[in-house]
Amino acid sequence: MSAAFDAALDVLAAGGVVAAATETLFGLLADARSSEAVARVAALKPRDDKAFPLILSSRESWSAFAEDVPEVAAALATAFWPGPLTIAVPARPGLDPRLMSAGTVAVRLPAPSPAARLAARFGGALTATSANPSGLPPSADPATVRGYFADAIAAGALFVLDEPAPGGPPSTVVVVTGSEVEIVREGAISAERVRQAVGR
């Protein structure tokens, strides 16, 4: 791994925020187990009542954040992980409120990318909200991300890992309640493929 990658890991370990490429676009990564780290993401990107999605270090780490993984959610994970499908399931009590929406936590196991490598090395889960100020488009270009957050970078509040992302649509987001699947954002994985995976 590069010196920049090691520096990014050090930032995460210190409770800081890293902007890095996911399998689609740049995300703001921070330790999901640390309320202080999550607060630093929130300071960079206020989201009103929208929860921050997470990327997992491994499928096994899902249980540390989810109270329950319904069978249909597990089937979707088997079909599409690692990859750009974010699955919201009932959250474990005690998670930072900024990670939860209506009692659910949204997670995915990312496809090969700098963000996936960071998550795997760091362990647990990282926040993975897109690296753009609210109201501006997400980006696959580290130069654009640097422009968006120039003041934060200058202040040492954000570290950017300068490997570009492939771009394209963001992850598809589904909410699983019992045996029901609601597609709340169609992205890199089509709604038709999601429905086919669960026999709908």
C-alpha positions in Angstrom: 0.0 0.0 0.0 1.1 3.6 -0.6 2.2 6.2 1.9 -1.0 8.1 1.2 -3.1 5.0 2.0 -1.2 4.5 5.3 -1.8 8.2 6.1 -5.5 7.8 5.4 -5.6 4.9 7.8 -3.9 7.0 10.4 -6.5 9.8 9.9 -9.4 7.2 10.4 -7.7 5.8 13.5 -7.5 9.3 15.0 -11.2 9.9 14.4 -10.8 12.0 11.3 -12.5 12.0 7.9 -11.1 10.7 4.6 -12.5 11.4 1.2 -11.8 8.3 -1.0 -13.1 6.7 -4.1 -15.8 4.0 -3.8 -16.7 1.7 -6.6 -18.8 4.5 -8.0 -18.1 8.0 -6.6 -16.1 9.7 -3.8 -17.4 9.2 -0.3 -16.7 10.8 3.1 -15.3 8.0 5.3 -15.1 8.0 9.1 -15.3 5.4 11.9 -19.0 4.6 12.3 -18.3 3.3 15.9 -17.2 6.8 17.0 -19.8 9.5 17.5 -17.0 12.1 17.4 -15.9 10.9 14.0 -19.5 10.8 12.7 -20.0 14.4 14.0 -17.0 15.5 11.9 -18.7 14.1 8.8 -21.9 15.9 9.8 -19.9 19.2 10.1 -18.6 18.7 6.6 -21.9 17.7 5.1 -25.1 18.7 7.0 -27.9 16.3 5.8 -30.9 17.5 7.8 -32.7 14.2 8.7 -30.9 12.0 6.2 -28.8 9.2 7.7 -25.3 8.4 6.7 -25.0 5.1 4.9 -22.1 2.7 5.9 -19.6 0.5 4.1 -18.7 -2.7 5.9 -15.2 -4.2 6.3 -16.7 -7.7 5.9 -20.1 -9.3 5.7 -19.6 -10.6 9.2 -19.3 -7.1 10.6 -23.0 -6.4 9.5 -24.2 -7.9 12.8 -22.4 -5.3 14.8 -24.7 -2.6 13.3 -27.9 -4.5 12.4 -30.4 -5.8 15.0 -31.9 -8.1 12.5 -31.0 -9.2 9.0 -34.1 -10.6 7.3 -33.8 -13.5 5.0 -34.6 -11.4 2.0 -31.8 -8.9 2.9 -29.3 -11.7 3.3 -30.4 -13.0 -0.2 -29.8 -9.6 -1.7 -26.4 -9.4 -0.1 -25.5 -12.8 -1.5 -26.6 -11.7 -4.9 -24.9 -8.3 -5.1 -22.1 -7.9 -2.5 -19.5 -6.9 -2.8 -21.1 -4.2 -4.9 -23.2 -1.0 -5.1 -26.3 -2.2 -3.3 -27.0 -0.4 0.0 -29.5 -2.4 2.2 -31.3 -0.7 5.1 -32.4 -3.1 7.9 -33.3 -2.7 11.5 -30.5 -1.0 13.4 -28.9 -2.2 16.7 -29.9 0.0 19.7 -27.2 2.5 20.6 -26.0 3.5 17.2 -25.3 7.2 16.6 -28.7 8.7 15.5 -27.0 10.2 12.5 -26.5 6.6 11.1 -30.2 5.7 11.5 -33.4 6.5 9.6 -36.7 5.3 11.0 -34.9 2.8 13.1 -32.9 1.3 10.2 -29.2 1.4 9.3 -28.1 1.3 5.6 -25.0 -0.7 4.8 -23.2 -2.3 1.9 -20.1 -4.4 1.3 -18.3 -2.3 -1.3 -16.7 -3.6 -4.5 -12.9 -3.3 -5.0 -11.9 0.3 -4.6 -9.8 2.5 -2.3 -12.7 2.9 0.1 -13.2 -0.9 0.2 -9.5 -1.4 1.0 -9.6 1.2 3.8 -12.7 -0.5 5.3 -11.1 -3.9 5.1 -7.9 -2.7 6.8 -9.6 -0.5 9.4 -12.4 -3.0 10.4 -15.9 -2.5 11.5 -17.7 0.0 9.3 -17.1 3.4 7.8 -19.5 6.2 6.9 -19.9 6.5 3.1 -22.0 9.5 2.3 -21.1 11.1 -1.0 -18.2 13.6 -0.9 -20.0 16.8 -1.9 -21.7 19.6 0.0 -25.5 19.2 0.1 -27.0 20.7 -3.1 -23.9 20.1 -5.2 -23.4 16.9 -7.4 -21.3 14.0 -6.2 -18.1 13.5 -8.0 -15.7 10.8 -9.2 -12.8 13.3 -9.5 -10.5 14.1 -6.5 -9.8 17.6 -7.9 -13.5 18.4 -7.7 -13.7 17.0 -4.1 -10.7 19.1 -3.2 -12.4 22.2 -4.6 -15.6 21.4 -2.7 -13.8 21.1 0.7 -10.8 23.4 0.2 -11.3 25.2 3.5 -11.8 21.9 5.5 -8.7 20.4 3.8 -6.6 23.6 4.7 -7.9 23.3 8.3 -6.9 19.6 8.5 -10.5 18.5 8.8 -10.4 16.3 5.7 -7.8 14.1 4.1 -8.3 13.3 0.4 -7.0 10.0 -1.1 -6.2 11.0 -4.7 -7.2 7.9 -6.7 -10.1 8.7 -9.0 -13.4 6.8 -8.9 -14.9 5.1 -12.0 -18.0 7.3 -11.8 -21.5 6.3 -13.0 -24.7 6.1 -10.9 -24.4 5.8 -7.1 -25.4 2.7 -5.2 -28.9 1.4 -5.4 -30.7 1.7 -2.0 -33.3 -0.6 -0.7 -35.2 -0.9 2.6 -36.0 -4.4 3.8 -38.8 -4.8 6.4 -39.6 -8.5 7.0 -40.1 -10.0 3.6 -40.8 -6.6 1.9 -38.3 -4.8 -0.2 -38.7 -1.1 -1.0 -36.4 0.4 -3.6 -35.8 4.0 -2.5 -33.1 4.9 -5.0 -32.4 3.1 -8.2 -28.7 3.5 -9.0 -25.9 1.2 -10.3 -28.0 -1.9 -9.9 -31.4 -1.8 -11.7 -34.6 -2.2 -9.8 -35.4 -5.1 -12.2 -32.3 -7.0 -11.0 -33.2 -6.4 -7.4 -36.7 -7.7 -7.9 -35.4 -10.8 -9.8 -33.0 -11.6 -7.0 -35.8 -11.9 -4.5 -38.3 -13.5 -6.9 -40.6 -10.6 -7.3 
